[in-house]
Amino acid sequence: MARIEDKKEEIQNYLEELGTILPRDFEEYQRDYVKKAACERYFERIIGAVTDLAFIFIKENKLKIPEEEKEIFDILVNEEIIKKDLGARLKDARGMRNIIAHQYGKVDDEIVFESITSQLIKDIEEFMEKIV
């Protein structure tokens, strides 16, 4: 359980740090390339750490080990640890993280900004409550 607590603390620190640099609005996000890059990097770190936390939880609770990383949140939904809609949003965030991190395609700034400023924090906090 110490690994879970350490990972939760890491995520909480990332969320707090992200909160200190968030642009006031989308226009500032688009205009300020430094803040935009920093926000994207925090998004990557947060979702990467959430994925790690989910995997640690699965291993420590001896749940079905995912064959692929994209199955992690499905396993938690199937085990009724998290709700289906939260699992879907976390999978979407993971997909967006991969696009940002690996430059698979054009990043839609508006979607990233909206996710970071409105949904990400709520989803991560809900997820961490369920992983207790």
C-alpha positions as CSV (number, residue, x, y, z in Angstrom):
1,M,0.0,0.0,0.0
2,A,3.0,2.3,0.4
3,R,3.5,2.3,-3.3
4,I,-0.1,3.4,-3.9
5,E,0.2,6.2,-1.3
6,D,3.5,7.4,-2.9
7,K,2.0,7.4,-6.3
8,K,-1.1,9.3,-5.1
9,E,1.2,11.9,-3.5
10,E,3.1,12.3,-6.7
11,I,-0.2,12.8,-8.7
12,Q,-1.4,15.3,-6.1
13,N,1.9,17.3,-6.4
14,Y,1.6,17.4,-10.2
15,L,-2.0,18.6,-9.9
16,E,-1.0,21.4,-7.5
17,E,1.9,22.4,-9.7
18,L,-0.3,22.5,-12.7
19,G,-2.7,24.7,-10.8
20,T,0.0,27.3,-10.4
21,I,0.6,27.7,-14.1
22,L,-2.9,27.3,-15.6
23,P,-3.7,30.1,-18.0
24,R,-6.8,32.3,-17.2
25,D,-8.5,31.4,-20.5
26,F,-8.0,29.7,-23.9
27,E,-6.6,32.8,-25.6
28,E,-3.8,33.0,-23.0
29,Y,-3.2,29.2,-23.4
30,Q,-2.8,29.6,-27.2
31,R,-0.7,32.8,-26.9
32,D,1.7,31.7,-24.2
33,Y,3.7,28.9,-25.7
34,V,5.7,28.3,-22.5
35,K,2.5,27.8,-20.4
36,K,1.0,25.7,-23.1
37,A,4.0,23.4,-23.2
38,A,4.2,23.2,-19.4
39,C,0.5,22.4,-19.2
40,E,0.9,19.6,-21.8
41,R,3.9,18.2,-19.9
42,Y,2.0,18.2,-16.7
43,F,-0.9,16.5,-18.4
44,E,1.5,13.8,-19.7
45,R,3.0,13.3,-16.2
46,I,-0.4,13.2,-14.5
47,I,-1.9,10.7,-16.9
48,G,1.3,8.6,-16.8
49,A,1.2,8.5,-13.0
50,V,-2.5,7.7,-13.0
51,T,-1.8,4.8,-15.3
52,D,1.0,3.6,-13.1
53,L,-1.3,3.9,-10.0
54,A,-3.9,1.8,-11.7
55,F,-1.4,-0.9,-12.6
56,I,0.0,-0.9,-9.1
57,F,-3.5,-1.2,-7.7
58,I,-4.3,-4.1,-10.1
59,K,-1.1,-6.0,-9.1
60,E,-1.5,-5.4,-5.3
61,N,-5.1,-6.6,-5.4
62,K,-4.3,-9.6,-7.6
63,L,-6.7,-8.6,-10.4
64,K,-6.4,-9.7,-14.0
65,I,-3.1,-8.3,-15.4
66,P,-3.8,-6.3,-18.6
67,E,-2.2,-7.7,-21.7
68,E,-2.0,-4.1,-23.1
69,E,-1.8,-0.9,-21.2
70,K,-5.0,0.4,-22.8
71,E,-6.9,-2.3,-20.9
72,I,-6.0,-1.0,-17.4
73,F,-9.1,1.1,-16.9
74,D,-11.4,-1.5,-18.4
75,I,-10.2,-4.0,-15.8
76,L,-11.0,-1.5,-13.0
77,V,-14.5,-0.9,-14.6
78,N,-15.1,-4.7,-14.9
79,E,-14.1,-5.1,-11.2
80,E,-16.5,-2.3,-10.3
81,I,-13.6,-0.2,-8.8
82,I,-14.5,2.8,-11.0
83,K,-17.6,3.6,-12.9
84,K,-17.8,3.0,-16.7
85,D,-18.0,6.8,-17.6
86,L,-14.9,7.6,-15.5
87,G,-13.1,4.7,-17.1
88,A,-14.0,5.9,-20.5
89,R,-12.8,9.5,-19.7
90,L,-9.5,8.2,-18.3
91,K,-8.9,6.0,-21.4
92,D,-9.6,9.1,-23.6
93,A,-7.1,11.1,-21.5
94,R,-4.6,8.4,-21.8
95,G,-5.1,8.5,-25.6
96,M,-4.7,12.2,-25.6
97,R,-1.5,11.9,-23.5
98,N,-0.1,9.5,-26.1
99,I,-0.8,12.0,-28.9
100,I,0.9,14.8,-27.0
101,A,3.8,12.7,-25.9
102,H,4.5,10.8,-29.1
103,Q,3.2,13.4,-31.6
104,Y,1.0,10.9,-33.3
105,G,-1.0,13.7,-34.9
106,K,-2.1,17.2,-34.6
107,V,-3.0,18.2,-31.0
108,D,-6.3,20.0,-30.7
109,D,-5.4,22.9,-28.3
110,E,-9.0,23.5,-27.4
111,I,-9.6,20.0,-26.4
112,V,-6.4,19.8,-24.3
113,F,-7.2,23.2,-22.6
114,E,-10.8,22.1,-21.9
115,S,-9.6,18.8,-20.5
116,I,-7.0,20.4,-18.3
117,T,-9.1,23.2,-16.9
118,S,-12.5,21.5,-16.5
119,Q,-12.4,17.7,-16.3
120,L,-9.0,16.4,-15.5
121,I,-8.8,17.4,-11.9
122,K,-12.3,16.1,-11.1
123,D,-11.6,12.8,-12.8
124,I,-8.3,12.3,-11.1
125,E,-9.6,13.1,-7.7
126,E,-12.6,10.7,-8.2
127,F,-10.2,8.0,-9.4
128,M,-7.9,8.4,-6.4
129,E,-10.9,8.2,-4.0
130,K,-11.8,4.9,-5.5
131,I,-8.3,3.5,-5.3
132,V,-8.2,3.9,-1.6
